[in-house]
Amino acid sequence: MLFSSISFLFFFLPCLLLCYFLVPKKVKNYVLLFFSFFFYYFGEKNYIFLLFIICLVNFFLGCIIEHKQSKFWFYSGILFNIFVLFYYKYTNFFLEVSFSFFKQNPPILNIVLPLGISFFTFQNLSYLCDVYKKVVPCQNNFFTYCMYITLFPQLIAGPIIRYKDISEELKKREENINSFSEGVSRFIIGLSKKVLLADGMYLFSTKILEGNMSFFSYWLVALGLMLQIYYDFSGYSDMAIGLGKMFGFHFKENFNYPFIASSITDFWRRWHISLSSFFKDYVYIPMGGNRFTKLKTIRNIFVVWFLTGFWHGASWNFILWGIYFFVLLLVEKFFLKKYLKSNFLAHFYTLFFVCISFVLFSFTDLNELFSFLKGMFAIHKDLINNHALYYLKNYGLLLFIAILGCTPFFKNLFKKIEKGKKSKWIYGFTSLGLILLFLISVVKIISSSFQPFIYFRF
């Protein structure tokens, strides 16, 4: 069930809100848990039992790890979660690679990737690690632990929520009108990002790709892909954070204007923050980080970025994408760091290489990928053609808004208006704007074709 679907907006969410706010406090968690399981069942009915078993196993592992402080049970828990993820996500990929050495056709197993498995696997892993390190006590209530893992706003595509960040709110939280209204506002902003901007950039890129390509066309498509993925995923994160606030949860931010970064390092402090911080805290630092020799630091960075790429999918382009960032971050760390200041050249350098990274990310077929990269850098007979100009003209305003929305422009503008005008009219104006955004988004959902969130496949 998509957040940007009529069934979610006008059936699931209203029913949940009605039930949740009518029942006594002591049963609110059970209502939320029931609806979260139903949410997952609606989208992935074949794997609802698997999700339950994973929750059950990790709940008992957490209890055993805390009481026995045994490395055996800790590593057993890590291996269990990695095995489940590996089986469903990577089995066919490794069969294909293995059989290719013998030049034989691999047997393709009928394994369907469960929705959100990469995200809830990492939540289980972070929980077991934190219990083992005594960062948090284990959760003694199975239903509460289930709710932590299956909480529907972040279940399918993150952000990756750590148990320690919401452990208190799982037991006791305050729902109030201010938090609820903030949540609604954030949800609408996320919805409009997805439906109006991400899907708009998808159409923009697709239509240009369908025609004759020029040098300018390739770079326009690359820009469109970059903006599409950003608004798709940051829009989902906004909706997840907004839904969390409606029910009294406070999830950490997952994006912080990544396209205003002045280095690749800075970009990864701002993009998919929950994933990059996961690998930093649970892989990079435990391996030694940068505390030992330069060679070991390079090894640690490589492992992190190889895993980051592979986490995104069982495909060679994601491995290339991870290695690409490994090389860039290595060059920055040892050579460019002192030269990268917050200026035009630093921003241009960052956007240039980030834009190429989204091309690597978008084409799973390596032949298509290398053909597209060749088109971006080859000498063309036509620098620009009418086909590209036609769609640039048609989508020009949307593209301008999308680019402007990647900066803090709208946020700062609203703050200035809010500071300058203390009267209540500004709140009424904002509310009216959000209502209009919501209505436009709903009209777009009804009139356009189905576009799932990109990160659903991870």
C-alpha positions in Angstrom: 0.0 0.0 0.0 1.5 3.3 -1.1 1.3 6.4 1.0 0.5 8.2 -2.2 -2.5 6.0 -3.0 -6.2 6.6 -2.7 -6.7 3.5 -0.5 -4.1 4.7 2.0 -5.2 8.4 2.1 -9.0 7.9 2.2 -9.4 4.5 3.8 -6.5 3.1 5.8 -5.2 6.3 7.4 -8.7 7.7 8.4 -9.7 4.3 9.9 -6.5 4.1 11.8 -6.7 7.6 13.2 -10.3 7.1 14.2 -9.6 3.8 16.0 -6.3 5.1 17.6 -7.7 8.3 19.1 -10.9 6.7 20.3 -9.4 3.9 22.3 -7.9 4.2 25.8 -4.1 4.9 26.1 -3.3 1.3 27.3 -4.5 -0.2 24.0 -3.2 2.4 21.5 -0.1 0.3 20.9 -2.1 -2.7 20.1 -4.2 -0.7 17.6 -1.1 0.6 16.0 0.5 -2.9 15.8 -2.7 -4.4 14.3 -2.9 -1.7 11.6 0.9 -2.0 10.9 0.6 -5.7 10.3 -2.4 -5.1 8.1 -0.5 -2.5 6.2 2.3 -5.0 5.4 -0.2 -7.8 4.7 -2.0 -5.6 2.1 1.3 -5.1 0.2 3.0 -8.4 0.9 0.5 -11.0 2.1 2.9 -13.9 1.3 5.5 -12.8 3.7 3.5 -11.6 6.7 4.3 -14.8 8.6 8.0 -14.4 7.8 7.9 -10.8 9.3 6.3 -12.2 12.4 8.9 -15.0 12.8 11.8 -12.5 12.3 10.3 -10.3 15.0 9.9 -13.3 17.3 13.4 -14.6 16.8 15.1 -11.2 17.3 13.0 -10.6 20.4 14.2 -13.8 22.1 17.7 -13.2 20.9 17.7 -9.8 22.5 16.6 -11.2 25.8 19.2 -14.0 25.7 22.0 -11.7 24.7 21.3 -9.3 27.6 21.0 -12.0 30.2 23.9 -14.2 29.1 26.2 -11.6 27.5 27.3 -14.4 25.2 29.3 -13.7 22.0 27.8 -16.9 20.6 24.2 -15.7 20.8 25.2 -12.2 19.6 26.9 -13.5 16.5 24.2 -16.1 16.0 21.7 -13.2 15.9 23.8 -11.3 13.4 24.2 -14.3 11.2 20.5 -15.2 11.3 19.5 -11.7 10.1 22.2 -11.6 7.4 21.2 -15.1 6.2 17.6 -14.1 5.8 18.5 -11.0 3.9 21.1 -12.8 1.8 18.7 -15.6 0.9 15.8 -13.4 -0.3 17.9 -10.7 -1.9 21.1 -12.2 -3.2 20.6 -15.9 -3.9 19.8 -15.6 -7.6 22.6 -13.0 -8.1 25.2 -15.3 -6.6 23.9 -18.3 -8.6 24.1 -16.2 -11.8 27.7 -15.1 -11.0 28.8 -18.6 -10.0 27.4 -20.3 -13.1 28.8 -17.6 -15.4 32.3 -18.9 -14.6 31.4 -22.2 -16.1 29.5 -20.5 -19.0 26.3 -22.2 -18.1 22.8 -20.9 -17.6 22.0 -20.6 -13.8 18.9 -22.0 -12.3 16.6 -19.0 -11.4 14.8 -19.7 -8.1 11.4 -18.3 -7.6 12.3 -16.0 -4.7 10.4 -12.8 -4.4 12.0 -10.0 -2.4 9.9 -9.2 0.7 9.0 -5.5 0.9 11.3 -3.5 3.2 13.5 -6.4 4.2 16.7 -4.3 3.9 15.3 -1.7 6.3 13.8 -3.9 9.0 16.9 -6.2 8.9 19.1 -3.3 9.7 16.8 -2.3 12.5 17.0 -5.8 14.0 20.8 -5.7 13.6 21.1 -2.3 15.3 18.9 -3.5 18.2 21.0 -6.6 18.8 24.2 -4.7 18.6 23.0 -2.0 21.1 21.7 -4.6 23.5 25.0 -6.5 23.4 27.0 -3.3 23.9 24.6 -2.4 26.8 23.6 0.8 25.0 19.9 -0.1 25.7 18.2 -2.8 27.8 16.4 -5.5 25.9 12.7 -5.1 25.3 10.8 -7.5 27.5 7.4 -7.1 25.8 7.1 -9.0 22.6 4.2 -6.8 21.2 6.2 -3.6 21.9 9.2 -5.0 20.1 7.0 -6.0 17.2 5.7 -2.5 17.0 9.2 -1.1 16.9 10.0 -3.3 13.8 6.6 -3.2 12.0 5.6 0.5 12.7 4.1 1.2 9.4 5.4 4.7 8.6 9.0 3.4 8.3 8.4 -0.3 7.7 8.7 -0.4 3.9 11.4 2.2 3.0 12.8 3.6 6.2 14.3 5.7 7.6 16.2 3.1 9.6 15.0 3.8 13.1 17.2 2.7 16.0 15.5 1.3 19.0 17.3 3.6 21.4 15.8 6.6 19.6 12.2 5.7 20.2 12.4 3.2 23.1 10.7 5.6 25.5 8.1 6.6 23.0 7.2 3.0 22.5 6.2 2.8 26.2 4.8 6.3 26.7 4.4 9.2 24.4 2.3 12.4 24.2 0.0 13.1 21.3 -1.1 16.7 21.1 -2.7 19.0 18.5 0.6 20.8 17.8 2.5 17.6 17.1 -0.4 16.2 15.0 -0.7 19.4 12.9 3.1 19.4 12.3 2.9 15.8 11.3 0.0 16.5 8.8 2.0 19.4 7.3 5.1 17.3 6.9 3.1 14.5 5.4 1.5 16.8 2.8 4.9 18.3 1.9 6.3 14.7 1.4 3.3 13.7 -0.6 3.6 16.7 -3.0 7.4 16.0 -3.3 6.6 12.4 -4.5 3.5 13.0 -6.6 4.3 16.4 -8.2 8.1 16.6 -8.3 9.5 13.0 -8.3 6.9 11.6 -10.7 7.2 14.8 -12.8 10.9 14.3 -13.1 10.4 10.7 -14.0 8.2 11.7 -16.9 10.6 14.4 -17.9 13.6 12.0 -18.1 11.5 9.2 -19.8 10.2 11.4 -22.5 13.6 12.7 -23.4 15.0 9.2 -23.5 12.3 8.1 -25.9 13.6 10.5 -28.7 16.9 11.2 -30.4 19.6 12.0 -27.9 22.1 14.9 -28.0 24.9 15.8 -25.6 22.5 18.2 -23.9 19.8 15.5 -23.7 22.0 13.1 -21.8 22.8 15.7 -19.1 19.2 16.7 -18.9 18.2 13.1 -18.3 20.9 12.7 -15.7 19.7 15.9 -13.9 16.1 14.5 -14.1 17.1 11.1 -12.6 19.0 12.9 -9.8 16.0 15.0 -8.9 13.6 12.1 -9.3 15.4 9.9 -6.8 15.9 12.7 -4.3 12.3 13.8 -4.3 11.0 10.2 -4.3 13.1 9.1 -1.3 13.1 12.4 0.7 9.3 12.6 0.0 8.8 9.2 1.5 11.0 10.1 4.5 9.0 13.3 5.0 5.7 11.3 5.0 7.2 8.7 7.4 8.3 11.4 9.8 5.0 13.2 9.5 3.0 10.1 10.2 5.2 9.3 13.1 4.5 12.8 14.6 0.7 12.2 14.2 1.1 9.3 16.6 3.6 10.9 19.0 6.8 9.5 17.6 9.8 11.7 16.7 11.9 10.1 14.0 15.3 11.6 13.1 15.8 13.5 9.9 17.0 11.5 6.9 17.9 14.3 4.5 19.4 17.7 5.0 19.6 19.5 1.7 22.3 17.1 0.2 22.6 19.1 -3.1 24.0 22.1 -1.3 27.0 20.0 -0.1 30.5 21.3 -0.8 32.1 17.9 -0.9 31.2 14.2 -1.4 31.9 13.7 2.3 29.5 16.5 3.2 26.9 15.1 0.7 26.9 11.8 2.7 26.4 13.6 5.9 23.2 15.0 4.4 21.9 12.1 2.2 20.1 9.0 3.6 21.5 9.9 7.0 20.0 6.9 8.7 21.9 4.5 6.4 25.3 6.3 6.4 25.2 6.6 10.2 24.3 2.9 10.4 27.4 1.8 8.5 29.5 4.3 10.3 28.4 3.2 13.8 28.1 -0.6 13.2 30.7 -1.3 10.5 33.3 1.4 10.1 34.0 2.2 13.8 34.0 -1.4 15.0 36.5 -2.3 12.3 38.8 0.5 13.6 37.7 3.5 11.6 40.7 5.7 10.9 42.4 4.9 14.2 45.1 2.7 12.8 47.3 2.6 9.7 46.4 4.3 6.5 46.1 0.9 4.8 43.6 -0.3 7.3 41.6 3.0 7.0 41.4 2.4 3.2 40.3 -1.2 3.8 37.6 0.0 6.3 36.3 2.7 3.8 36.2 0.1 1.0 34.3 -2.4 3.1 31.7 0.2 4.1 31.1 1.4 0.5 31.1 -2.0 -1.0 28.4 -3.0 1.5 26.6 0.3 1.0 26.4 -0.3 -2.7 25.5 -4.0 -2.4 22.8 -3.2 0.2 20.9 -1.3 -2.4 20.5 -4.3 -4.7 21.8 -7.5 -6.1 23.2 -5.9 -9.3 26.6 -5.0 -10.6 25.6 -1.3 -11.1 25.1 -0.9 -7.3 28.5 -2.5 -6.6 30.0 0.0 -9.1 28.1 2.8 -7.5 29.5 1.9 -4.1 33.1 1.6 -5.4 32.6 4.9 -7.2 31.9 6.7 -3.9 34.8 4.8 -2.3 37.2 6.2 -4.8 35.8 9.7 -4.5 35.9 9.7 -0.7 39.4 8.3 -0.7 40.6 11.1 -3.0 38.9 13.7 -0.8 40.2 12.2 2.5 43.9 12.1 1.4 44.2 14.8 -1.3 41.4 17.2 -1.7 40.1 17.8 1.8 42.1 21.0 2.5 41.0 22.5 -0.9 37.3 21.9 -0.6 35.8 25.0 1.0 32.2 26.3 0.7 32.5 28.0 -2.6 31.2 27.7 -6.2 33.9 25.4 -7.4 33.4 23.0 -4.5 29.6 22.9 -5.0 30.1 22.4 -8.8 32.6 19.6 -8.2 30.2 17.9 -5.8 27.1 18.2 -8.0 29.0 17.0 -11.1 30.2 13.7 -9.5 26.9 13.2 -7.6 25.0 13.6 -10.8 27.0 10.9 -12.5 26.5 8.7 -9.4 22.7 8.8 -10.0 23.2 7.5 -13.5 25.2 4.5 -12.1 22.3 4.0 -9.6 19.5 4.1 -12.2 20.6 1.7 -14.9 20.8 -1.9 -13.7 21.6 -3.1 -17.2 25.4 -2.6 -17.6 25.2 -2.2 -21.4 22.6 0.5 -21.1 24.6 2.1 -18.3 27.9 2.3 -20.3 26.0 3.4 -23.4 24.5 6.3 -21.4 27.8 7.3 -19.8 29.4 7.3 -23.2 26.7 9.6 -24.4 27.3 12.0 -21.5 31.0 12.3 -22.4 31.3 11.5 -26.1 31.7 14.2 -28.8 28.3 14.5 -30.5 27.3 15.8 -33.9 24.5 17.6 -32.2 25.2 19.6 -29.0 21.5 20.1 -28.6 18.4 19.2 -30.5 14.7 20.2 -30.8 13.5 17.1 -29.0 15.4 18.1 -25.8 14.4 21.8 -26.1 10.7 20.8 -26.5 10.6 18.9 -23.2 12.8 21.4 -21.4 10.2 24.1 -22.4 7.3 21.9 -21.3 8.8 20.9 -18.0 10.9 24.0 -17.5 8.8 25.5 -14.6 8.6 22.2 -12.8 12.4 21.7 -13.2 13.0 25.2 -11.8 10.8 24.5 -8.8 12.5 21.2 -8.3 16.0 22.7 -8.3 14.9 25.5 -6.0 13.3 23.0 -3.7 16.7 21.3 -3.2 17.9 24.4 -1.4 16.7 26.0 1.9 15.1 28.8 -0.2 11.5 28.0 0.7 12.3 27.2 4.3 14.2 30.4 4.8 11.5 32.4 3.0 8.8 31.1 5.3 10.9 31.9 8.3 11.4 35.5 7.2 7.6 35.9 6.6 6.9 34.3 9.9 9.3 36.6 11.7 8.1 39.7 10.0 4.4 39.0 10.4 3.3 38.0 13.8 -0.4 38.0 13.1 -2.5 34.9 12.7 -3.1 35.4 9.0 0.3 33.8 8.1 -0.9 30.5 9.7 -4.2 30.6 7.8 -2.3 31.3 4.6 0.1 28.4 5.2 -2.8 26.1 6.0 -4.6 27.1 2.8 -1.4 26.5 0.8 -1.1 23.0 2.3 -4.7 22.2 1.6 -4.2 23.3 -2.0 -1.0 21.2 -2.3 -2.9 18.1 -1.0 -5.8 18.6 -3.4 -3.5 19.1 -6.4 -1.6 15.9 -5.3 -4.8 13.9 -5.0 -5.9 15.1 -8.5 -2.5 14.0 -9.8 -2.8 10.6 -8.2 -6.2 10.0 -9.7 -5.2 11.2 -13.2 -1.7 9.7 -13.5 -0.3 6.2 -13.8 1.0 4.1 -10.9 4.5 5.0 -9.8 5.9 3.0 -6.9 8.5 4.5 -4.6 12.0 3.7 -5.9 13.3 2.5 -2.5 10.5 -0.1 -2.3 12.8 -2.5 -4.2 15.5 -2.3 -1.5 
